[in-house]
Amino acid sequence: MRITSLQEYGMRCLLQLAAGGRDKPQTTTSIAKKEGLSRDYVEKILFQLSKANIVKSARGINGGYVLTKNPDDLSIGEAMMVLSERPIRLNRMKDDLCKQFPGKKARCVHLGGCSIRLLWSLVITQLYGTLNHVPLSALLGTEIEVQEKLLDISKGK
């Protein structure tokens, strides 16, 4: 699986918002500065996340962006799907996968029976099955703390 820059930087923006708390809006300028990104790119990311109701903007002198959910209730899988340039919906995997690679035809020549699609479906289902069990809050803390949280999650604790 390829992680896009939108997904990587989107996760970093979400972590900035999660670390700041839901009561303290953060500006696109402050997030951009902390992450070494352009303000325009941060605005693009946060706009995409706001369309999915993951973040919201707060107006006023102390305005900025905040998470709409507690970081314990936002899964990495949900965020990654929203930040995907071409999301593959688990309930529409055949359609979504086959539309991406039709070759020179309007439709994939293997639409009726495809062994490759079965492999990609398995991989994507496993990947998002894992990511959907990891809350954003698990990525808050030092690298050692995050490693321990992820190990606990993988063990089902």
C-alpha positions as CSV (number, residue, x, y, z in Angstrom):
1,M,0.0,0.0,0.0
2,R,1.2,3.5,-0.8
3,I,0.8,6.1,1.8
4,T,0.2,9.5,0.1
5,S,1.6,12.8,1.3
6,L,-2.0,13.9,1.9
7,Q,-2.4,10.9,4.3
8,E,0.9,11.4,6.0
9,Y,0.5,15.2,6.5
10,G,-3.1,14.8,7.3
11,M,-2.3,12.4,10.2
12,R,0.3,14.9,11.4
13,C,-2.2,17.7,11.4
14,L,-4.7,15.5,13.2
15,L,-2.1,14.8,15.9
16,Q,-1.4,18.5,16.3
17,L,-5.1,19.1,16.9
18,A,-5.4,16.1,19.2
19,A,-2.4,17.2,21.3
20,G,-3.8,20.7,21.6
21,G,-7.1,19.5,23.0
22,R,-10.7,20.1,21.8
23,D,-11.0,23.3,23.8
24,K,-8.1,25.1,22.2
25,P,-8.5,25.8,18.4
26,Q,-5.3,25.8,16.4
27,T,-4.7,28.0,13.4
28,T,-3.5,26.7,10.1
29,T,-0.5,28.9,10.4
30,S,0.6,27.4,13.7
31,I,0.1,23.8,12.5
32,A,2.0,24.6,9.3
33,K,4.9,26.1,11.2
34,K,5.1,23.1,13.6
35,E,5.0,20.5,10.8
36,G,7.1,22.4,8.2
37,L,4.2,22.6,5.7
38,S,2.7,25.4,3.7
39,R,-0.3,27.1,5.2
40,D,-2.2,26.5,2.0
41,Y,-1.6,22.8,2.1
42,V,-2.7,22.6,5.8
43,E,-5.9,24.5,4.8
44,K,-6.5,21.9,2.0
45,I,-6.0,19.0,4.4
46,L,-8.3,20.5,7.1
47,F,-10.9,21.4,4.5
48,Q,-11.0,17.8,3.4
49,L,-11.2,16.6,7.0
50,S,-14.0,19.2,7.7
51,K,-16.1,17.9,4.8
52,A,-16.0,14.5,6.6
53,N,-16.9,16.1,9.9
54,I,-13.6,15.0,11.5
55,V,-12.6,18.6,12.3
56,K,-14.4,21.9,12.5
57,S,-13.4,25.5,12.3
58,A,-14.0,27.9,15.1
59,R,-14.3,31.6,14.2
60,G,-13.2,34.6,16.1
61,I,-10.0,36.0,17.6
62,N,-9.1,32.7,19.2
63,G,-10.3,30.7,16.2
64,G,-8.8,27.9,14.3
65,Y,-9.6,24.2,14.0
66,V,-10.5,21.5,16.5
67,L,-11.4,17.8,16.3
68,T,-15.1,17.1,16.3
69,K,-14.5,13.8,18.2
70,N,-12.5,12.7,21.1
71,P,-9.2,11.2,19.9
72,D,-10.2,7.9,21.6
73,D,-13.2,7.8,19.2
74,L,-11.5,8.6,15.9
75,S,-9.9,5.6,14.3
76,I,-6.8,5.8,12.1
77,G,-8.7,3.8,9.5
78,E,-11.5,6.4,9.3
79,A,-8.9,9.3,9.0
80,M,-6.9,7.4,6.3
81,M,-9.9,6.7,4.3
82,V,-11.0,10.3,4.3
83,L,-7.5,11.4,3.4
84,S,-7.2,8.9,0.5
85,E,-7.1,10.4,-2.9
86,R,-9.0,7.4,-4.3
87,P,-10.8,5.8,-1.4
88,I,-11.7,2.1,-1.6
89,R,-14.9,1.5,0.3
90,L,-14.9,-1.9,1.9
91,N,-18.6,-2.4,0.9
92,R,-17.8,-1.4,-2.7
93,M,-14.4,-2.9,-3.1
94,K,-15.0,-4.6,-6.5
95,D,-16.2,-1.4,-8.0
96,D,-13.6,0.9,-6.5
97,L,-10.6,-1.4,-7.3
98,C,-11.7,-2.2,-10.8
99,K,-12.3,1.5,-11.7
100,Q,-8.8,2.4,-10.8
101,F,-7.1,0.0,-13.3
102,P,-9.2,-0.4,-16.5
103,G,-6.1,-0.2,-18.8
104,K,-7.0,1.4,-22.1
105,K,-10.6,0.2,-21.9
106,A,-13.6,1.8,-20.3
107,R,-13.9,-1.2,-18.0
108,C,-11.4,-3.7,-16.7
109,V,-11.2,-6.8,-18.9
110,H,-11.2,-9.0,-15.8
111,L,-14.3,-7.5,-14.2
112,G,-16.2,-10.9,-14.5
113,G,-13.5,-12.9,-12.8
114,C,-10.3,-11.6,-11.3
115,S,-7.9,-13.4,-9.1
116,I,-5.8,-10.3,-8.5
117,R,-8.7,-8.3,-7.1
118,L,-9.2,-11.1,-4.5
119,L,-5.7,-10.6,-3.3
120,W,-6.0,-6.8,-3.1
121,S,-9.4,-7.2,-1.3
122,L,-7.8,-9.4,1.3
123,V,-4.9,-7.0,1.9
124,I,-7.1,-3.9,2.1
125,T,-9.6,-5.6,4.4
126,Q,-6.8,-6.7,6.7
127,L,-5.1,-3.3,6.6
128,Y,-8.3,-1.3,7.4
129,G,-9.4,-4.0,9.9
130,T,-6.2,-3.2,11.8
131,L,-6.3,0.6,11.3
132,N,-9.9,0.8,12.4
133,H,-8.9,-0.6,15.8
134,V,-6.3,2.0,16.4
135,P,-7.6,5.3,17.8
136,L,-5.9,8.6,17.1
137,S,-5.1,8.8,20.8
138,A,-2.8,5.8,20.5
139,L,-0.4,8.0,18.5
140,L,-0.1,10.7,21.2
141,G,3.1,10.5,23.3
142,T,6.7,9.6,22.9
143,E,7.8,7.0,20.4
144,I,8.3,4.5,23.2
145,E,4.8,5.3,24.7
146,V,3.2,4.9,21.3
147,Q,5.0,1.6,20.7
148,E,3.7,0.3,23.9
149,K,0.1,1.4,23.1
150,L,0.3,-0.2,19.6
151,L,1.7,-3.5,21.1
152,D,-1.2,-3.5,23.6
153,I,-3.7,-2.9,20.8
154,S,-2.2,-5.7,18.7
155,K,-2.5,-8.1,21.7
156,G,-6.1,-7.1,22.1
157,K,-5.7,-5.3,25.5
